[in-house]
Amino acid sequence: MFGFRKPNINDGLQIYNNTPGAVLVDVRTKDEFAMGRIPGSVNVPLNRLKSIEEYADKDTPIFLYCLNGARAERALKRLRRKGYTRAVCLGGVKGYSGSVENGRG
């Protein structure tokens, strides 16, 4: 291979936890989010990414995840085009080894 490595969500979450003011964003659908989320995350579905402004400005560190990483990667590209230079793709929750909480409420 050429050294390409998918993001490791667990490693990325350690960085998120040590980044003051960071926002953890789940870009899955509302229904997917309701089935279980990483504690502390907010739901901004990919098709509603414009509403990210409710949670973060362009200087806020944003850590994105979805189910397998594809939507989070698309969200990252969209946010970077809009000037969110501190956004990072964590990959997919499928690789997450921690506890999840109910996404409702």
C-alpha positions in Angstrom: 0.0 0.0 0.0 0.9 3.7 -0.2 0.7 4.5 3.5 -3.0 5.5 3.4 -4.7 4.8 6.6 -8.3 5.4 7.5 -8.9 7.6 10.6 -9.1 5.8 13.9 -12.1 7.2 15.7 -10.8 6.1 19.1 -7.5 8.0 18.6 -9.4 11.0 17.2 -11.7 11.1 20.2 -8.7 11.3 22.5 -7.6 14.4 20.6 -11.1 15.8 20.7 -11.3 15.3 24.5 -8.0 17.2 24.9 -9.1 20.1 22.6 -10.7 23.0 24.5 -13.9 24.3 22.9 -14.1 21.5 20.4 -17.5 20.2 19.1 -18.2 16.6 18.3 -20.6 16.3 15.4 -22.5 13.2 14.3 -23.5 13.7 10.6 -25.8 10.6 10.5 -29.5 10.9 10.1 -31.7 11.9 13.0 -33.0 8.2 13.2 -29.4 6.8 13.2 -28.4 9.3 15.9 -31.4 8.3 18.1 -30.3 4.7 18.0 -27.1 5.6 19.8 -24.4 8.2 19.8 -21.0 8.9 21.2 -21.6 10.8 24.5 -21.4 14.5 24.1 -22.0 14.6 20.4 -24.5 16.8 18.6 -26.5 15.7 15.5 -26.1 17.8 12.4 -27.1 15.5 9.5 -25.1 15.8 6.3 -28.1 17.2 4.4 -28.5 19.9 7.1 -24.9 20.9 7.4 -25.7 24.6 7.1 -27.1 24.4 10.7 -23.5 23.8 11.9 -23.5 27.5 12.7 -25.7 26.8 15.7 -22.8 24.9 17.3 -19.6 26.2 15.9 -18.1 29.2 14.1 -15.3 29.0 11.6 -12.6 29.0 14.3 -14.1 26.2 16.4 -12.4 22.8 16.3 -15.0 20.4 14.8 -14.7 16.6 15.0 -17.0 14.8 12.6 -18.1 11.2 12.5 -20.8 9.1 10.9 -21.4 5.3 10.5 -18.4 4.3 8.4 -16.6 7.6 7.7 -17.9 8.4 4.1 -20.5 11.0 5.1 -18.1 12.6 7.7 -15.5 12.9 4.9 -18.1 14.6 2.6 -19.0 16.9 5.5 -15.3 17.8 6.1 -14.9 18.8 2.4 -18.0 20.9 2.5 -17.0 22.6 5.7 -13.5 23.3 4.5 -14.9 25.0 1.4 -17.0 27.2 3.7 -13.8 28.2 5.6 -14.0 25.8 8.6 -10.3 25.2 8.7 -10.3 23.4 12.1 -12.6 20.6 11.1 -11.4 17.0 11.3 -12.9 13.7 10.1 -12.8 11.0 12.8 -14.2 8.2 10.6 -17.0 5.9 11.5 -18.8 5.0 14.7 -18.5 1.3 13.6 -14.9 1.4 14.8 -15.7 3.1 18.1 -14.9 1.0 21.2 -16.5 3.1 23.9 -20.0 3.3 25.3 -22.9 4.9 23.4 -25.9 6.8 24.8 -29.4 7.3 23.5 -29.5 10.1 21.0 -32.9 11.4 22.0 -33.3 14.2 24.4 
